[in-house]
Amino acid sequence: MPMSASFPEIPRHISFEYLGFNALAGGHQLRVLPENSRELLSHLLRDSSFWCDYLISVSGEHLIAEMEKIRIHYHMSSYTRGIQIHVWTEKTISTGERTKFFSVSDLWKTAAWHERECAELFGLEFENHPNPANLLLPNDWEGYPLRKDYRQQESYHGIKLKYE
Amino acid sequence: MSRTIQYEYIPGNLERSEPAARTEADLAEGGFLINLGPQHPSTHGVLRLEVVLDGELVLDVVPHIGYLHRCFEKHAEALPFNQIIPYIDRMDYIAAMNSEHVYAMAMENWLGIKQDIHPRVEFIRILVAELNRLASHFVAIGTYGMDIGAFTPFLWLMRDREHILRMLEWVSGARMLYNYIWIGGLFYDIPIGFEERVSEFTAYLKPKLSELEDLLLNNTIFIQRTAGIGVIPRGLAVNYGLTGPMLRASGICFDHRKTEGYSLYSEMDFEIPIGKGEQGKTGDCWDRTYVRVRECFESLKIIGQCLEKLKGPCKRTPEFDPQKACPKKIRPAAGDYFFRGETPRGELAFFMTADGKSDVPLRLKARAPSFSNLSVLPEISKGHLLADLIAIVGSIDLVMGEVDR
């Protein structure tokens, strides 16, 4: 099914920014504020003109141009509507604690693991996540590896990690 | 001198075996907890399953992954785009050609050099990718049979896989991690006589696959072990983001090769097999194996059509240079980019960003099919017997290199 370039209407009360259609960048580009992200994502899943039932991935990104910001990308598509959407939201990194985003793992169950991976690699916290434990890294790993300013720890349980 | 080995119960052991999601306090009276893996043949790699049991009944499964985490995404941020390909190989090491193909296509789309690719290059890519898909499904079906007690199919399929690996070695010089498909072209043209040897092999393989169907799929013991086990209904499969044979076994006819028609798959004539619940319910372990076996036949069809093209309209010529369209400097325009493709395990998608000034990606996220496919395991294995859990894990067809990346 080819990607559909027309974008169905979204009710006024959901605030977001429509940035056009780009077939190379995952379809329709939507930018949303973190506090409105859950409302928009749940609309995209449940509304019959979208039915984005397949969440392809949730990926984090630490911006190199604006080092104080973390961006979360949601790529989704619909099996029935032939529509593909890329939603992204960004937030300033909070100091001292993990940066908070809303979890969507109750909407798409596949998001649970994707969010756990994001959370440990970027130092995020997904609110209302059913199981926020580390997935890929050990529980006592220091730092958030996919951040641009990440510095590897010197040693881990007596194993030397840094070789120059 | 013989020495008796004593196993003693040390109360602190459970707490020390970090990380555990369950403690002794969570267990019911008479219940117990076992760790399956990470070094267990039936977990197909370094996967640890924390299984809470009541007798032989599985109450809960907690998969622990990350034993093979090799920081692929972090590492890719330090490498030029063409040097990432060997690491792509090491993600899904059973079907490296398919992953390479998806990545090469993704980069070509992004750079806008898709139309410069010679059709012969594209047909060779499809040929080697489908050969590797066969090899990958052989591992999946063979080891799955062995997991639940059928040893013969494993030996037969390893024998046939050996032919494929030798052919791919002839093409690329490596048996497993090829680095053969490059951005914009190929490492080499296929060697002289390769087409003939592949057509010889396909003629040999067809009856062997029919034999396999009789030996495994229609085997009463196999049906009893797999039919109605680990049923994934359609809605659950979509909600968990399952792709590939896992999704198609649940009755959804979706394959990127067909729906998006990328590469030159649109010129190929093949079917998408889906699970129909012939032996039990739609989406059970039997259906997943059935879909994989049928896909082998479809791959053979595609290989046959590729060979026709490679012998006919896209013949070998002295002027043909497989590296002609390879860009000398790979520096895509700034922005986000997303590409989805089909590997034997399901949908492999790449999300990449670049700033247009450097030769390395700012972020490269690989959405690996096995990762999402594994996440459904706790949901479908509750209430089954421990022996059936092995059958379910095998039917997911995991490659841990891809799950952990």
Interface residues (C-beta under 8 A of the other chain):
Chain A: M1 P2 L24 A25 G26 D53 Y54 L55 I56 S57 S59 E61 H62 I64 A65 H73 H75 Y79 H86 W108 K109 T110 A112 W113 H114 L121 N131 A133 N134 L135 L136 L137 P138 N139 P145 L146 Y150
Chain B: E18 P19 A21 I65 G66 H69 C71 E73 K74 N109 W110 L236 V238 N239 Y240 G241 I252 F254 T259 E260 G335 D336 Y337 F338 R340 E347 A349 F351 T353 D355 L362 R363 K365 R367 F371 S372 S375 V376 E379 D404 R405
